[in-house]
């Protein structure tokens, strides 16, 4: 579709207006993917507004200056008043597309329907810590209840695609699978190769229960106990489990070997300090941080949950381990440390896989197609999954 066709198809002589609803706009894979989409779509064809059910952090500075972030400060629990606020914003903003993400935002689809937003999209990006496998009956019923209000679903992994079909009964023709993409020019390998001494175990993510960084802390403790030369642990990110992780490491005398960097804007540079990347999550969709690590030329040790197996080629670009298994993570870390050639080979293969299969440009193109098709040809045949 050409630029001129864009406005004609949408029936308006202005850019498409898209409202994005998230639970919290902070440093996370879902939010990072949103930023990449917003920055990647042509600014003269798309206008964006980010709505956060709760609040936002300094991460909002990653957005272009002309993209507003609206914080609703929704308290915990059911509160229908926030739906009225969303409805009012959508109604007065004359949005063409309303894109909600993950289960906490699904109820926002009601506000989009009542506001008359013509194109309504819901994204499933992974599981909530209270429902790690999508088996909770009340959440399945909620998803089923909102099926008629959602125009199109977007999933990031085959597992989520199968779940919507098998458990929620959503016609596969209404579902698009769009894998996350990574900017391989921004995330690139460190000049001179991976650092070996000290051996730096690194990760980037939210320090929340579902990410299970306590297991990584235990694995690091096991590795340090068997290493003649002390390794290092470098965690980038923040969250409610930070103090618990710090207390565990302090109690074992390991805190001098650890850097808890908090949220950082220079994640590509931080990753270049790592020897290996570890993601110990109990549940995942398609992890942006795994893709960023692979683009950075890092081998990845990740739990065999969610979409991780779609990213990490076990034994070729890294290793998959059972969730919650600190000993298995430690074993793989020790294996890499003892075999630097394998470490380098897996890191190179990881970079090559990202370049071939997970480009940022490809992801942005798929979302552009989705938004334009839904806003401009709402009666057309479904997009291919």
Buried (B, 14 or more C-beta within 10 A) or exposed (E): BEEEEBBEBBEBEEBBBBBBBBBBBBBBBBBBBBBBBBBBBEEEBBBBBBBBBBBBBEBBEBBEEEBEBBBBEBEEEEEEEBBEBBBEBBBEBEBBBBBBBBBBBBBBBBBBBBBEBBBBBBBBBBBBEEBBEBEBEEBBEBBEEBBEBBBBBBBBBBBBBEBBBEBBEBEBEBBBBBBBBBBBEEBBBBEEBBBEEEBBBBBBBBBBBBBBBBBBBBBBBBBBEEBEEEBBBBBBBBBEBBEBBBEBBEEBEBBEBBBBBEBBEEBBEBBBBBBBBBBBBBBBBBBBBBBBBBBBBBBBBBBBBBBBBBBBBEEEBBBBBEBBBBEBBBBBBBEBBEEBEEBBBBBBBBBEBBEEBBBBEEBBBBBBBBBBBBBBEEEEEEBEB
